[in-house]
Amino acid sequence: MAEKGLNIGDWKKLLADECRLRGYSEKTIKSYTFHVKKYLASGKSAREYLIGLIKNQKKDETVRSAGFAIKFYLKIIGADNSLNLPNVKREKRLPVILSKPEVERMAASTVNLKHRTMILIGYSAGLRASEIINLRWSDVDFKRKIVHIKRAKGKKDRIVMLSPKIKKLLKSLSSDNSDLIFRSNRGGKYSIRALQKIVSDSARKAGIKKKVTPHTLRHSFATHLLEKGTDIRYIKELLGHANISTTLIYTKVSNKDISRIRSPLD
């Protein structure tokens, strides 16, 4: 065990139980378990382990995730040294943004109607990958032209718009007597990995050289709304962000104001 003098028995159960008591998602529990397992197996102190990750040139996000997991673990077992671990600074990369014609090319290159609808609903409403694959017919209000996103990230509900074009596409899909809108050919729910492949394949077929993921569609949704003059506070609510500072990243990639500035070359 990495920290001397600690005898906590089944650490996995302890970690998972504490996470669930705090309302953390299963994804977070899985991540925390992975990082704590690696840390305990190393036989190093928390600081030594994290410094080792940095020296081995692990991605900043990996080191940050490991740091959060280890600090949480040390805190729940009562180890005082958890307070001495600083958080690794997050990389401030700008999101990849597609133009509207690029999104339209992706849709046009996707023959499968279900796949095309998944791509376009992600862009038209700014949905996360998990929200797309978990979308149910009962979440869609065709009369009011809204979609109710339930228990999204942070266990928060929100309402987003239903585009008339998406309404038409959804009406073309068969419900197959199932509440889940998008089901694979085998009848099961799509995985996030499967949706990622659908999106990346569509972008490749459309001749787009950028790295395109389902989240790229969400980024593009927010940026295009901002460029059309939508108030940043409304965009925050549509995206389901807890803090406006998260939404403000789109002001850095929007060309609404930048395009008006003339280059000294012109």
Secondary structure as the mmCIF struct_conf table of DSSP 4:
data_model
#
loop_
_struct_conf.conf_type_id
_struct_conf.id
_struct_conf.beg_label_comp_id
_struct_conf.beg_label_asym_id
_struct_conf.beg_label_seq_id
_struct_conf.end_label_comp_id
_struct_conf.end_label_asym_id
_struct_conf.end_label_seq_id
BEND BEND1 GLU A 3 GLU A 3
TURN_TY1_P TURN_TY1_P1 LYS A 4 GLY A 5
BEND BEND2 GLY A 9 GLY A 9
HELX_RH_AL_P HELX_RH_AL_P1 TRP A 11 LEU A 21
TURN_TY1_P TURN_TY1_P2 ARG A 22 GLY A 23
HELX_RH_AL_P HELX_RH_AL_P2 GLU A 26 SER A 42
TURN_TY1_P TURN_TY1_P3 GLY A 43 GLY A 43
HELX_RH_AL_P HELX_RH_AL_P3 ALA A 46 LYS A 55
TURN_TY1_P TURN_TY1_P4 ASN A 56 GLN A 57
HELX_RH_AL_P HELX_RH_AL_P4 ASP A 60 ILE A 76
TURN_TY1_P TURN_TY1_P5 ILE A 77 GLY A 78
HELX_RH_3T_P HELX_RH_3T_P1 ASP A 80 ASN A 84
HELX_LH_PP_P HELX_LH_PP_P1 PRO A 86 GLU A 91
HELX_LH_PP_P HELX_LH_PP_P2 ARG A 93 VAL A 96
HELX_RH_AL_P HELX_RH_AL_P5 LYS A 100 SER A 109
HELX_RH_AL_P HELX_RH_AL_P6 LEU A 113 ALA A 125
TURN_TY1_P TURN_TY1_P6 GLY A 126 GLY A 126
HELX_RH_AL_P HELX_RH_AL_P7 ALA A 129 ILE A 133
TURN_TY1_P TURN_TY1_P7 ASN A 134 ASN A 134
STRN STRN1 ARG A 136 ARG A 136
HELX_RH_3T_P HELX_RH_3T_P2 TRP A 137 ASP A 139
STRN STRN2 VAL A 140 ASP A 141
TURN_TY1_P TURN_TY1_P8 PHE A 142 LYS A 145
STRN STRN3 ILE A 146 ILE A 149
BEND BEND3 ARG A 151 ARG A 151
HELX_RH_3T_P HELX_RH_3T_P3 LYS A 153 LYS A 155
STRN STRN4 ARG A 158 MET A 161
HELX_RH_AL_P HELX_RH_AL_P8 PRO A 164 SER A 172
BEND BEND4 LEU A 173 LEU A 173
TURN_TY1_P TURN_TY1_P9 ASP A 176 ASN A 177
BEND BEND5 ASP A 179 ASP A 179
STRN STRN5 LEU A 180 LEU A 180
BEND BEND6 ILE A 181 ILE A 181
STRN STRN6 ARG A 183 ARG A 183
TURN_TY1_P TURN_TY1_P10 ASN A 185 ARG A 186
BEND BEND7 GLY A 187 GLY A 188
STRN STRN7 LYS A 189 LYS A 189
HELX_LH_PP_P HELX_LH_PP_P3 TYR A 190 SER A 191
HELX_RH_AL_P HELX_RH_AL_P9 ILE A 192 LYS A 205
TURN_TY1_P TURN_TY1_P11 ALA A 206 GLY A 207
BEND BEND8 LYS A 210 LYS A 210
HELX_RH_AL_P HELX_RH_AL_P10 PRO A 214 GLU A 227
TURN_TY1_P TURN_TY1_P12 LYS A 228 GLY A 229
HELX_RH_AL_P HELX_RH_AL_P11 ILE A 232 LEU A 239
TURN_TY1_P TURN_TY1_P13 GLY A 240 GLY A 240
BEND BEND9 ALA A 242 ASN A 243
HELX_RH_AL_P HELX_RH_AL_P12 ILE A 244 THR A 247
HELX_RH_3T_P HELX_RH_3T_P4 LEU A 248 THR A 251
TURN_TY1_P TURN_TY1_P14 LYS A 252 VAL A 253
TURN_TY1_P TURN_TY1_P15 LYS A 256 ASP A 257
HELX_RH_3T_P HELX_RH_3T_P5 ILE A 258 ARG A 260
BEND BEND10 ILE A 261 ILE A 261
HELX_LH_PP_P HELX_LH_PP_P4 ARG A 262 SER A 263
TURN_TY1_P TURN_TY1_P16 PRO A 264 LEU A 265
#
